Amino acid sequence: MNLSITTSVCSACALLLASCACAHPATPTPPATPAPASPAYSAVDFGHLIGIPGFSPTLLSNHFKLYQGYVNNVNLLLAQQRALLDAGQQASPAFAELKRRLGWEFNGMRLHELYFGNMGGKAPLSTNSPLYHAILREFGSFDNWKNDFMATGRMRGIGWVILYYDPAPGRLINMWINEHEANHPAGAVPLLVMDVFEHAFMTDYQLDRASYLDAFFKTINWPAVEQRLPPKP
């Protein structure tokens, strides 16, 4: 083919392509649709506990309101953290303080849910229960475990007493939890949770924490506690 003809054809093709591009501009890529926000945490209704022995309606109602405050604050802190992150302010002192505070509020929410969730029972732990036999293996007797648990609750200070199951060796441990977020054993499963902050008992028992501990123990919902024990692999 003649070189001049080839050049003319190529030039014509280039002009044709250019005119097509002008007539049909490329469709712009639409902006990415932001992922839907995670649903907010909602407070669990524990109103069925009103009327349980050893706990006045006033004490329980006030305690429920305090728990609701933790739920509200968890949602607020998560929203504030996301706003700072979206604004590129994740290196700010405000972001760091929100992160530090979240553990307190989140565990305050979750531990209260576990606490109220293991209340309202009437029957003792069945001697045929896998949990009962696990207690015997770890502590030698149920009374030994109870004495350990209650003695932990009588310790000076504010916090929580939690019977934990450590799945690695399959052991049970009664733990004292300082505040809400400190001293939790990593990887362990909370089975029985008891609140020993003053707000949990002072309305009804003043400074008589021992009587509160006895009242709590009599209302443990053992089936709920047993459901938290993971099955053996």
C-alpha positions as a Markdown table, in Angstrom:
| # | Residue | x | y | z |
|---|---|---|---|---|
| 1 | Met | 0.0 | 0.0 | 0.0 |
| 2 | Asn | 1.1 | 3.5 | -0.8 |
| 3 | Leu | 2.6 | 5.2 | 2.3 |
| 4 | Ser | 0.7 | 8.4 | 1.7 |
| 5 | Ile | -2.6 | 6.5 | 1.4 |
| 6 | Thr | -1.9 | 4.7 | 4.7 |
| 7 | Thr | -1.1 | 7.9 | 6.5 |
| 8 | Ser | -4.4 | 9.5 | 5.2 |
| 9 | Val | -6.4 | 6.5 | 6.3 |
| 10 | Cys | -4.9 | 6.6 | 9.8 |
| 11 | Ser | -5.5 | 10.3 | 10.1 |
| 12 | Ala | -9.1 | 9.9 | 9.0 |
| 13 | Cys | -9.6 | 7.1 | 11.6 |
| 14 | Ala | -8.1 | 9.3 | 14.3 |
| 15 | Leu | -10.4 | 12.2 | 13.4 |
| 16 | Leu | -13.4 | 9.8 | 13.4 |
| 17 | Leu | -12.5 | 8.4 | 16.8 |
| 18 | Ala | -12.1 | 11.9 | 18.2 |
| 19 | Ser | -15.5 | 13.0 | 16.9 |
| 20 | Cys | -17.1 | 9.9 | 18.4 |
| 21 | Ala | -15.5 | 10.6 | 21.7 |
| 22 | Cys | -16.9 | 14.2 | 21.6 |
| 23 | Ala | -20.3 | 13.0 | 20.6 |
| 24 | His | -20.4 | 10.3 | 23.2 |
| 25 | Pro | -18.4 | 11.4 | 26.3 |
| 26 | Ala | -17.3 | 8.7 | 28.7 |
| 27 | Thr | -19.9 | 8.1 | 31.5 |
| 28 | Pro | -18.5 | 9.4 | 34.8 |
| 29 | Thr | -18.1 | 6.8 | 37.5 |
| 30 | Pro | -20.8 | 7.4 | 40.1 |
| 31 | Pro | -19.6 | 8.1 | 43.7 |
| 32 | Ala | -19.4 | 5.0 | 45.9 |
| 33 | Thr | -22.5 | 4.6 | 48.0 |
| 34 | Pro | -21.5 | 4.7 | 51.6 |
| 35 | Ala | -22.1 | 1.5 | 53.6 |
| 36 | Pro | -25.1 | 1.6 | 55.8 |
| 37 | Ala | -24.4 | 2.5 | 59.4 |
| 38 | Ser | -24.5 | -0.3 | 62.0 |
| 39 | Pro | -27.6 | -0.3 | 64.1 |
| 40 | Ala | -27.4 | 1.5 | 67.4 |
| 41 | Tyr | -27.3 | -0.6 | 70.6 |
| 42 | Ser | -30.7 | -0.9 | 72.3 |
| 43 | Ala | -31.3 | -1.4 | 76.0 |
| 44 | Val | -32.8 | -4.8 | 77.0 |
| 45 | Asp | -36.1 | -4.6 | 78.9 |
| 46 | Phe | -35.5 | -6.3 | 82.3 |
| 47 | Gly | -38.9 | -5.2 | 83.7 |
| 48 | His | -39.8 | -8.8 | 84.5 |
| 49 | Leu | -37.4 | -8.6 | 87.5 |
| 50 | Ile | -39.6 | -6.1 | 89.3 |
| 51 | Gly | -40.9 | -7.9 | 92.3 |
| 52 | Ile | -38.1 | -10.5 | 92.8 |
| 53 | Pro | -37.4 | -11.1 | 96.5 |
| 54 | Gly | -34.7 | -9.0 | 98.2 |
| 55 | Phe | -34.8 | -6.1 | 95.6 |
| 56 | Ser | -37.3 | -3.2 | 95.9 |
| 57 | Pro | -38.9 | -1.8 | 92.8 |
| 58 | Thr | -37.2 | 1.5 | 93.5 |
| 59 | Leu | -33.7 | -0.1 | 93.6 |
| 60 | Leu | -34.3 | -2.0 | 90.4 |
| 61 | Ser | -35.9 | 0.9 | 88.5 |
| 62 | Asn | -33.0 | 3.2 | 89.3 |
| 63 | His | -30.6 | 0.5 | 88.3 |
| 64 | Phe | -32.3 | 0.0 | 85.0 |
| 65 | Lys | -32.0 | 3.8 | 84.4 |
| 66 | Leu | -28.3 | 3.7 | 85.1 |
| 67 | Tyr | -27.9 | 0.8 | 82.7 |
| 68 | Gln | -29.8 | 2.7 | 80.0 |
| 69 | Gly | -27.3 | 5.5 | 80.5 |
| 70 | Tyr | -24.5 | 3.2 | 79.5 |
| 71 | Val | -26.3 | 2.1 | 76.4 |
| 72 | Asn | -26.9 | 5.8 | 75.4 |
| 73 | Asn | -23.2 | 6.7 | 76.0 |
| 74 | Val | -21.9 | 3.7 | 74.0 |
| 75 | Asn | -24.0 | 4.9 | 71.0 |
| 76 | Leu | -22.9 | 8.5 | 71.5 |
| 77 | Leu | -19.2 | 7.7 | 71.8 |
| 78 | Leu | -19.2 | 5.5 | 68.7 |
| 79 | Ala | -21.0 | 8.2 | 66.7 |
| 80 | Gln | -18.5 | 10.8 | 67.9 |
| 81 | Gln | -15.5 | 8.6 | 67.1 |
| 82 | Arg | -16.9 | 8.0 | 63.5 |
| 83 | Ala | -17.3 | 11.7 | 63.0 |
| 84 | Leu | -13.7 | 12.4 | 64.0 |
| 85 | Leu | -12.5 | 9.6 | 61.8 |
| 86 | Asp | -14.5 | 10.8 | 58.8 |
| 87 | Ala | -13.0 | 14.3 | 59.4 |
| 88 | Gly | -9.5 | 12.9 | 59.4 |
| 89 | Gln | -9.0 | 13.8 | 63.0 |
| 90 | Gln | -8.1 | 10.3 | 64.3 |
| 91 | Ala | -4.7 | 11.7 | 65.6 |
| 92 | Ser | -6.4 | 14.2 | 67.8 |
| 93 | Pro | -6.5 | 14.1 | 71.6 |
| 94 | Ala | -10.3 | 14.1 | 71.5 |
| 95 | Phe | -10.3 | 10.9 | 69.4 |
| 96 | Ala | -7.9 | 9.3 | 71.9 |
| 97 | Glu | -10.0 | 10.2 | 74.9 |
| 98 | Leu | -13.2 | 8.8 | 73.3 |
| 99 | Lys | -11.4 | 5.6 | 72.6 |
| 100 | Arg | -10.2 | 5.4 | 76.2 |
| 101 | Arg | -13.7 | 6.1 | 77.5 |
| 102 | Leu | -15.5 | 3.5 | 75.3 |
| 103 | Gly | -14.2 | 0.5 | 77.3 |
| 104 | Trp | -15.8 | 1.9 | 80.5 |
| 105 | Glu | -19.2 | 2.6 | 78.9 |
| 106 | Phe | -19.3 | -0.6 | 76.8 |
| 107 | Asn | -18.5 | -2.9 | 79.6 |
| 108 | Gly | -20.9 | -1.0 | 81.9 |
| 109 | Met | -23.6 | -1.8 | 79.3 |
| 110 | Arg | -22.6 | -5.4 | 78.7 |
| 111 | Leu | -21.9 | -6.4 | 82.4 |
| 112 | His | -25.3 | -5.0 | 83.5 |
| 113 | Glu | -27.0 | -7.1 | 80.8 |
| 114 | Leu | -25.2 | -10.2 | 82.0 |
| 115 | Tyr | -26.0 | -9.3 | 85.7 |
| 116 | Phe | -29.7 | -8.7 | 85.2 |
| 117 | Gly | -29.8 | -11.7 | 82.8 |
| 118 | Asn | -28.7 | -14.0 | 85.6 |
| 119 | Met | -31.2 | -12.8 | 88.1 |
| 120 | Gly | -34.8 | -13.8 | 88.7 |
| 121 | Gly | -34.3 | -17.5 | 89.4 |
| 122 | Lys | -35.9 | -19.5 | 92.2 |
| 123 | Ala | -34.3 | -23.0 | 92.1 |
| 124 | Pro | -30.7 | -23.9 | 93.1 |
| 125 | Leu | -28.2 | -25.2 | 90.6 |
| 126 | Ser | -29.0 | -28.8 | 89.6 |
| 127 | Thr | -26.5 | -31.4 | 90.9 |
| 128 | Asn | -26.8 | -33.0 | 87.5 |
| 129 | Ser | -25.7 | -29.9 | 85.7 |
| 130 | Pro | -22.4 | -29.9 | 83.7 |
| 131 | Leu | -21.7 | -26.5 | 85.4 |
| 132 | Tyr | -22.2 | -28.1 | 88.8 |
| 133 | His | -19.7 | -30.9 | 88.0 |
| 134 | Ala | -17.2 | -28.4 | 86.6 |
| 135 | Ile | -17.5 | -26.5 | 89.9 |
| 136 | Leu | -16.8 | -29.7 | 91.8 |
| 137 | Arg | -13.7 | -30.4 | 89.7 |
| 138 | Glu | -12.3 | -26.9 | 90.2 |
| 139 | Phe | -13.2 | -26.2 | 93.8 |
| 140 | Gly | -13.7 | -29.6 | 95.4 |
| 141 | Ser | -17.3 | -28.8 | 96.5 |
| 142 | Phe | -20.1 | -26.4 | 95.6 |
| 143 | Asp | -19.7 | -24.8 | 99.1 |
| 144 | Asn | -16.0 | -24.2 | 98.5 |
| 145 | Trp | -16.9 | -22.4 | 95.3 |
| 146 | Lys | -19.7 | -20.4 | 96.9 |
| 147 | Asn | -17.4 | -19.3 | 99.8 |
| 148 | Asp | -14.8 | -18.2 | 97.3 |
| 149 | Phe | -17.3 | -16.2 | 95.2 |
| 150 | Met | -19.0 | -14.6 | 98.2 |
| 151 | Ala | -15.6 | -13.7 | 99.8 |
| 152 | Thr | -14.6 | -12.0 | 96.6 |
| 153 | Gly | -17.9 | -10.0 | 96.7 |
| 154 | Arg | -17.1 | -8.9 | 100.3 |
| 155 | Met | -13.8 | -7.4 | 99.3 |
| 156 | Arg | -13.4 | -3.7 | 99.9 |
| 157 | Gly | -13.9 | -1.6 | 96.8 |
| 158 | Ile | -16.3 | -1.2 | 93.9 |
| 159 | Gly | -16.5 | -3.4 | 90.9 |
| 160 | Trp | -17.9 | -6.8 | 89.9 |
| 161 | Val | -17.5 | -10.5 | 90.8 |
| 162 | Ile | -17.6 | -12.8 | 87.8 |
| 163 | Leu | -17.3 | -16.6 | 87.6 |
| 164 | Tyr | -15.3 | -17.1 | 84.4 |
| 165 | Tyr | -14.8 | -20.2 | 82.3 |
| 166 | Asp | -11.4 | -20.4 | 80.7 |
| 167 | Pro | -11.9 | -22.6 | 77.6 |
| 168 | Ala | -8.2 | -23.2 | 77.0 |
| 169 | Pro | -7.7 | -25.6 | 80.0 |
| 170 | Gly | -11.5 | -25.8 | 80.7 |
| 171 | Arg | -11.2 | -24.2 | 84.2 |
| 172 | Leu | -13.4 | -22.0 | 86.3 |
| 173 | Ile | -12.1 | -18.9 | 88.0 |
| 174 | Asn | -13.8 | -16.3 | 90.3 |
| 175 | Met | -12.5 | -12.9 | 89.4 |
| 176 | Trp | -12.7 | -9.5 | 90.9 |
| 177 | Ile | -13.2 | -6.9 | 88.2 |
| 178 | Asn | -12.1 | -3.4 | 89.1 |
| 179 | Glu | -14.4 | -0.7 | 87.7 |
| 180 | His | -15.9 | -2.1 | 84.5 |
| 181 | Glu | -13.0 | -2.6 | 82.1 |
| 182 | Ala | -10.1 | -3.7 | 84.2 |
| 183 | Asn | -8.9 | -7.2 | 85.1 |
| 184 | His | -11.0 | -9.3 | 82.7 |
| 185 | Pro | -9.1 | -12.5 | 81.7 |
| 186 | Ala | -8.6 | -12.5 | 78.0 |
| 187 | Gly | -10.5 | -15.2 | 76.1 |
| 188 | Ala | -12.5 | -16.3 | 79.2 |
| 189 | Val | -16.3 | -16.5 | 79.1 |
| 190 | Pro | -18.3 | -14.8 | 81.9 |
| 191 | Leu | -20.8 | -17.2 | 83.4 |
| 192 | Leu | -22.2 | -15.6 | 86.6 |
| 193 | Val | -22.0 | -11.8 | 87.0 |
| 194 | Met | -22.6 | -10.0 | 90.3 |
| 195 | Asp | -22.6 | -6.2 | 90.6 |
| 196 | Val | -20.9 | -4.9 | 93.8 |
| 197 | Phe | -21.1 | -1.2 | 93.1 |
| 198 | Glu | -22.9 | 0.7 | 95.8 |
| 199 | His | -25.8 | 1.5 | 93.5 |
| 200 | Ala | -26.6 | -2.2 | 93.3 |
| 201 | Phe | -27.6 | -2.4 | 97.0 |
| 202 | Met | -27.5 | 0.8 | 99.0 |
| 203 | Thr | -31.1 | 1.8 | 98.4 |
| 204 | Asp | -32.2 | -1.4 | 100.1 |
| 205 | Tyr | -29.3 | -2.4 | 102.3 |
| 206 | Gln | -27.4 | 0.8 | 103.0 |
| 207 | Leu | -23.8 | -0.4 | 103.9 |
| 208 | Asp | -24.9 | -4.0 | 104.6 |
| 209 | Arg | -23.2 | -5.5 | 101.6 |
| 210 | Ala | -23.3 | -9.0 | 103.0 |
| 211 | Ser | -27.1 | -9.1 | 103.2 |
| 212 | Tyr | -27.2 | -7.9 | 99.5 |
| 213 | Leu | -24.9 | -10.7 | 98.5 |
| 214 | Asp | -27.1 | -13.2 | 100.2 |
| 215 | Ala | -30.2 | -11.8 | 98.5 |
| 216 | Phe | -28.5 | -11.9 | 95.1 |
| 217 | Phe | -27.4 | -15.5 | 95.6 |
| 218 | Lys | -31.0 | -16.6 | 96.3 |
| 219 | Thr | -32.2 | -15.1 | 93.1 |
| 220 | Ile | -29.6 | -16.4 | 90.7 |
| 221 | Asn | -31.1 | -17.7 | 87.4 |
| 222 | Trp | -29.0 | -20.8 | 87.1 |
| 223 | Pro | -30.5 | -22.0 | 83.7 |
| 224 | Ala | -29.3 | -18.6 | 82.3 |
| 225 | Val | -25.9 | -19.1 | 83.8 |
| 226 | Glu | -25.7 | -22.7 | 82.4 |
| 227 | Gln | -26.5 | -21.5 | 78.9 |
| 228 | Arg | -23.4 | -19.3 | 78.9 |
| 229 | Leu | -21.1 | -22.4 | 79.5 |
| 230 | Pro | -19.8 | -23.3 | 76.1 |
| 231 | Pro | -20.2 | -27.0 | 75.0 |
| 232 | Lys | -17.1 | -29.1 | 75.1 |
| 233 | Pro | -15.4 | -29.4 | 71.7 |
